[in-house]
Amino acid sequence: MKNILVTIEFEDQSDVLMEKATEIAAKYGAKVWLVHVAAPEPDFVGYGTGPQYIRDTLAQDLREEHRILQKYADEMKNNGVEAEGLLVQGSTVETIITESEKLNIDMIVIGHHKRSFLYHLFMTGTDESLIEQSNIPVLTIPLN
């Protein structure tokens, strides 16, 4: 196993995901790609970006997300694991699959949230969609 892609959502339990990914990567000598999929550009989904202050806020949010990804990558490097952070805009599942193929990923690591019956009745989680659509093995880590 040479490349592991870890999906990051910037939530309180991301540290659990990071610990497991670091453990797995260290065991196999693999490189970790930390990927956060940001919302697509408004123009891409059929909406204008609006006034300049909206564009500035979106840009500031993306810079902060990139800074956090770099912090996570630096923490992994300090633990002896080669890591890089990628911030990509797009549709979540499709973007993860596309990036996985580009990077020759051997395994995808994603957090799993327990959801209620009503949630499953009306929605499908990213982790479930990724498992269904990916040809790459997906490791789900329980987060709650």
Backbone as a ProteinNet text record, in pm:
[ID]
protein_1_A
[PRIMARY]
MKNILVTIEFEDQSDVLMEKATEIAAKYGAKVWLVHVAAPEPDFVGYGTGPQYIRDTLAQDLREEHRILQKYADEMKNNGVEAEGLLVQGSTVETIITESEKLNIDMIVIGHHKRSFLYHLFMTGTDESLIEQSNIPVLTIPLN
[TERTIARY]
85.4	0	89.9	73.5	160.9	92.4	-37.9	-109.2	-244.2	-268.1	-394.3	-456.6	-582.6	-655.5	-746.1	-736	-818.5	-907.6	-1038.8	-1131.9	-1144.8	-1136.3	-1141.8	-1262.8	-1342.6	-1463.1	-1452.4	-1342	-1321.5	-1427.3	-1435.6	-1529	-1451.8	-1520.7	-1457	-1385.8	-1432.8	-1377.1	-1275	-1227.3	-1126.9	-999.4	-970.7	-849.5	-850.5	-968.5	-980.3	-941.6	-992.1	-961.5	-811.9	-755.2	-613.4	-526	-562.1	-485.8	-484.8	-601.3	-610.7	-533.2	-547.1	-477	-326.1	-279.5	-136.8	-87.4	-164.4	-128.9	-117	-215.1	-215.6	-100.1	-81.6	24.3	161.8	183.4	312.1	338.8	235.9	251.1	292.3	233.6	258.7	360.5	409.7	502.4	437.3	309.3	231.9	230.6	208.9	188	39.6	9.1	-130	-163.3	-274.3	-329.2	-452.5	-444.9	-557.8	-640.3	-763.1	-845.6	-971.7	-992.8	-1119.3	-1186.4	-1311.5	-1387.1	-1474.4	-1441.6	-1517.7	-1633.8	-1731.5	-1847.4	-1801.1	-1869.4	-1829.4	-1852.8	-1784.9	-1804.9	-1953.3	-2008.3	-2150.4	-2188.4	-2099.3	-2129.1	-2147.6	-2072.5	-2080.2	-2218.7	-2281.1	-2412.3	-2527.4	-2496.9	-2602.3	-2635.8	-2552.6	-2576.4	-2459.3	-2486.7	-2379.7	-2312.3	-2189.8	-2116.9	-2162.8	-2239.3	-2291.8	-2193.1	-2220.1	-2135	-1992.9	-1903.5	-1762.4	-1743.4	-1820.7	-1800.5	-1831.4	-1922	-1951.2	-1831	-1775.8	-1657.6	-1540.1	-1524	-1415.7	-1433.1	-1556	-1584.7	-1556.6	-1599.5	-1572.5	-1422.4	-1348.3	-1203.5	-1136.5	-1183.1	-1127.4	-1154.6	-1274.9	-1308.6	-1217.8	-1194.3	-1107.6	-963.4	-915	-779	-767.9	-869.9	-868.6	-873.4	-954.9	-962	-827.5	-763	-632.2	-528.4	-534.4	-441.9	-457.7	-580.6	-606.8	-554.6	-577.4	-524.9	-372.7	-306.8	-161.5	-116.4	-190.9	-158.4	-166.6	-272.9	-286.7	-171.8	-136.4	-26.5	104.9	128.7	250.6	254.7	141.2	134.6	170.6	119.8	152.3	301.3	357.1	500	583.3	539.3	609.6	604.5	506.1	494.8	558.1	635.5	709.2	632	516.6	434.6	435.4	466.9	462.4	317.1	287.1	148	141.2	32.9	3.2	-144.5	-177.6	-316.9	-364	-484.5	-544.1	-681.9	-705.9	-837.7	-892.3	-1002.7	-1058.5	-1205.3	-1248.6	-1388.9	-1461.8	-1584.3	-1663.8	-1768.2	-1830.9	-1928.5	-1851.8	-1889.2	-1807	-1766.2	-1860.3	-1826.4	-1752.2	-1800.6	-1736.7	-1595	-1575.3	-1443.3	-1347	-1393.8	-1308.1	-1265.6	-1358.5	-1326.3	-1228	-1252.1	-1164	-1022.9	-1011.9	-880	-810.9	-886.9	-830.3	-767.6	-835.1	-782.1	-657.1	-658.1	-542.9	-419.1	-440	-329.4	-289.2	-351.7	-324.9	-342.3	-455.7	-485.7	-514.5	-459.5	-481.2	-595.3	-623.1	-731.3	-780.6	-912.2	-975.7	-1019.7	-990.1	-1032.8	-1132.1	-1248.3	-1353.4	-1419.5	-1462.9	-1535	-1679.1	-1733.9	-1873.6	-1950.3	-2063.7	-2152.5	-2274.8	-2310.6	-2434.4	-2549.9	-2644.3	-2758.3	-2888.1	-2990.4	-3121.5	-3192.1	-3295.5	-3376.8	-3430.5	-3477.5	-3532.6	-3426.5	-3305.4	-3198.4	-3181.5	-3173.5	-3154.6	-3275.5	-3391.1	-3511.6	-3506.1	-3448.3	-3448	-3311.8	-3204.1	-3070.2	-2979.9	-2872.5	-2766.2	-2639.3	-2566.3	-2443.5	-2331.7	-2235.5	-2120.8	-2047.1	-2031.8	-1959.3	-2029	-2161.2	-2236	-2227.1	-2240.6	-2230.8	-2092.1	-1990.1	-1853.5	-1828.8	-1877.4	-1861.4	-1929.4	-2047.6	-2122.3	-2055.8	-1994.4	-1944.8	-1796.4	-1719.5	-1575.2	-1531.5	-1429.7	-1364.4	-1242.9	-1213.8	-1101.2	-1154.5	-1083.6	-1129.7	-1150.9	-1259	-1293.9	-1297.2	-1218.3	-1218.6	-1298.3	-1403.3	-1484.1	-1445	-1424.9	-1388.3	-1508.3	-1563.5	-1676.8	-1634.8	-1715.7	-1684.7	-1780	-1887.5	-1976.4	-2044.1
-117.2	0	123.4	205.8	321.5	455.4	466.3	593.7	573.6	656.6	653.3	791.6	797.1	923.3	928.9	1036.3	1055.7	1176.7	1156.2	1266.8	1342.3	1473.4	1557.9	1649.1	1652.3	1736.7	1854.8	1869.2	1977.8	1976.6	1868.2	1859.7	1819	1818.9	1792.3	1657.9	1559.8	1425.6	1394.2	1494.5	1471.8	1412.8	1441.3	1388	1235.4	1174.2	1028.1	973.8	1036.5	996.5	1012.2	1122.4	1148	1044.7	1009.5	910	775.2	731.1	602	604.5	712	723.2	723.5	793.5	796.9	657.6	586.9	450.5	356.9	362.5	275.2	311	440.2	484.3	447.1	462.7	428	278.6	197.9	52.3	8.7	72.5	32.1	120.4	224	315.1	391	421.1	485.4	637.5	703.7	848.3	874.5	978.9	1015.3	1143.9	1139.1	1256.6	1298.8	1411.6	1464.7	1551.6	1510.9	1580.8	1635.4	1764	1826.1	1874.9	1835.9	1879.3	1996.3	2112.9	2234.1	2244.7	2323.5	2344.2	2396.3	2354	2401	2550.9	2608.1	2749.6	2775.4	2884.6	2912.9	2913.7	2963.9	2965.7	2824.2	2728.2	2588.9	2529.9	2570.6	2516.2	2606.5	2707.6	2788.2	2916.6	2956.2	3079.9	3174	3302.4	3400.6	3410.8	3463	3473.3	3589.5	3679.9	3788.9	3901.6	3986.2	4103.4	4065	4162	4138.9	4085.5	4133.4	4086.6	3937	3885.4	3741.4	3665.7	3714.9	3651	3654.1	3766.6	3778.5	3679.5	3662.3	3568.2	3425.3	3389.2	3255.3	3230.1	3328.9	3315.1	3300.1	3377.2	3368.1	3229.5	3175.9	3042.2	2936.5	2946.2	2850.4	2859.3	2980.9	2997	2932.9	2950.7	2891.9	2739.3	2685.3	2540.2	2484.8	2554.6	2511.3	2516.4	2619.6	2631.8	2513.7	2474.6	2362	2232.4	2211.7	2092.7	2085.6	2197.9	2201.5	2170.5	2217.2	2188.2	2037.9	1973.9	1828.9	1755.4	1798.5	1734.7	1751	1868.7	1891.4	1802.3	1782.9	1694.6	1551.2	1506.5	1371.2	1359.5	1462	1460.9	1454.7	1525.6	1522	1383.2	1302.7	1164.6	1064.8	1115.2	1028.5	976.6	1037.4	993.2	1101.8	1063.1	1157.5	1193.7	1323	1366.5	1497.7	1511.3	1636.1	1665.5	1793.4	1834.5	1889.3	1850.2	1900.2	1955.8	2076.3	2137.9	2145	2075.2	2065.1	2105.5	2183	2220	2126.4	2090.6	2005.8	1928.7	1837.1	1747.6	1642	1619.4	1542.8	1405.1	1316	1178.4	1171.6	1241	1238	1293.2	1398.1	1459	1365	1297.8	1201.5	1089.1	1037.8	929.4	977.1	1094.1	1149.1	1170.1	1231.3	1255.2	1123.5	1025.4	893.8	828.9	841.1	784.3	859	992.4	1073	1041	1016.3	997.6	851.2	761.2	617.1	570.3	604.4	572.2	423.2	364.8	223.5	201.3	302.9	291.9	431.5	442.8	567.1	548.7	646.6	644.5	758.3	723.9	823.1	800.7	908.5	897.8	856.9	784.1	738.7	789.2	851.2	899.7	810.5	772.3	696.5	792.9	750.7	836	768	848.7	796.7	732.8	660	598.2	703.6	816.5	922.3	979	992.2	1040.1	945.7	816.9	717.8	708.2	742.5	738.8	844.3	959.9	1071.3	1104.6	1057.4	1096.9	974.1	991.2	891.8	962.3	903.4	963.5	955.5	1045.2	1045.9	913	860.1	734.2	620.7	614.3	508.8	524.1	646.2	671.2	636.7	669.8	641.6	491.8	417.8	272.3	212.2	262.6	209.5	242.4	360	406.7	382.9	360.5	349.6	208	199.3	71.6	51.2	150.6	147.3	108.9	24.8	-10.4	113.8	113.5	225.9	175.3	237.7	206.3	313.4	273.3	369.7	363.8	480.4	492	551	480.5	536	662.8	766.7	894.2	929.5	855.7	885.7	761.2
0	0	0	-102.9	-120	-90.9	-123.6	-110.2	-42.7	59	131.5	122.6	83.9	80.2	202.7	279.1	397.6	373.6	384.7	366.9	498.6	491.1	610.1	599.2	706.6	708	803.6	875.8	973	1082.3	1152.9	1264	1388.5	1500.9	1628.6	1633.6	1562.5	1572.4	1463	1393.5	1289.3	1347.6	1475.7	1537	1542.4	1561.3	1561	1424	1320.8	1184.2	1155	1200.2	1178.2	1249.7	1372.6	1448	1377	1331.7	1262.4	1131.3	1056.9	929.2	949.9	1052.1	1082.9	1119.3	1199.6	1240.7	1119.7	1031.6	913.1	820.1	794.4	703.4	757.4	886.8	946.8	932.6	952	942.6	801.9	700.2	561.9	489.7	555.6	489.8	376	390.5	284.3	299.5	188.7	188.5	209.5	287.1	313	239.4	168.7	101.2	179.1	247.9	323.6	229.5	205	106	172	150.7	190.5	63.1	45.6	-71.3	-28.4	-80.8	-52.7	-150.6	-113.5	-200.9	-336.4	-443.4	-576.6	-591.9	-689.1	-720.3	-747.3	-698.7	-722.7	-870	-956.1	-1099.6	-1153.4	-1096.6	-1140.2	-1113.4	-1005.1	-970.3	-1014.6	-1096.3	-1154.7	-1081	-986.6	-913.9	-933.3	-935.7	-942	-806	-803.7	-677.9	-592	-648.5	-568.4	-550.3	-450.7	-427.7	-384.8	-392.8	-361.2	-219.5	-122.6	15	27.9	-55	-54.1	-110.5	-221.2	-280.4	-183.4	-113.1	-15.8	99.2	145.7	254	209.7	88.7	36.1	25.2	-24.9	-38.5	97.9	195.7	331.1	390.4	370.6	420.1	357.3	226.9	158.2	208.5	233.5	287.2	425.7	508.9	643.5	636.1	548.2	532.1	484.4	393	344.2	456.5	539.9	652.5	748.9	776.9	866.4	805.8	676.8	609.3	621.1	600	610.2	752.1	851.7	991.1	1016.4	967.7	982.2	913.7	793.2	719.9	796.7	852.1	929.9	1053.6	1119.8	1236.6	1197.9	1083	1037.2	1005.8	941.9	909.7	1037.2	1140.8	1269	1332.3	1293.3	1340.8	1244	1147.6	1057.2	938.3	907.5	794.8	688.2	565.4	454	427.2	420.1	403.6	326.3	251.6	181.1	193.7	202.4	209.1	75.6	37.1	-87.1	-57.6	-102.7	-93.7	-235.1	-258.9	-393.4	-388.4	-485.1	-492.9	-587	-549.4	-636.6	-559.5	-628.2	-568.9	-489.2	-364.5	-271	-320.9	-344.8	-379.1	-511.8	-612	-743	-736.1	-658.2	-645.1	-574.3	-469.7	-398.6	-492.6	-569.5	-663	-769.5	-825.8	-928.7	-874.4	-756.6	-697.6	-663.6	-617.3	-584.4	-707.3	-819.9	-943.7	-989.2	-980.2	-1020.8	-937.3	-807.5	-713.9	-694.5	-770.1	-755.9	-611.6	-554.8	-415.1	-400.8	-294.9	-265.4	-167.1	-82.2	14.9	51.3	65.7	108.2	253	337.1	476.9	496	549.8	568.9	703.9	766.1	892.6	867.8	964.6	955.6	1076.7	1048.5	1154.4	1162	1282	1298.5	1275.6	1195.8	1159.6	1199.8	1214.3	1252.7	1132.8	1161.5	1057.9	961.1	1014.5	929.6	834.8	883.7	797.4	678.9	709.1	602.8	509.9	561.2	479.6	368.8	400.5	305.7	245.8	307.5	264.8	253.4	181.5	177.6	221.5	314.7	363.6	260.8	273.8	184.5	192.7	314.8	329.5	256.1	265.5	196.8	45.7	-2.9	-147	-199.5	-122.4	-164.6	-171.7	-73.1	-74.4	-197.4	-231.2	-345.8	-479.4	-489.7	-619.3	-643.5	-539.1	-554.1	-587.5	-673.4	-702.1	-612.6	-529.6	-437.3	-299.7	-224.1	-89.9	-2.9	73.5	160.8	305.1	390.8	533.1	603.8	674.2	748.2	895.4	954	1094.7	1168.8	1269.1	1343	1418.5	1405.2	1470.4	1583.2	1599.9	1713.6	1762.3
[MASK]
++++++++++++++++++++++++++++++++++++++++++++++++++++++++++++++++++++++++++++++++++++++++++++++++++++++++++++++++++++++++++++++++++++++++++++++++

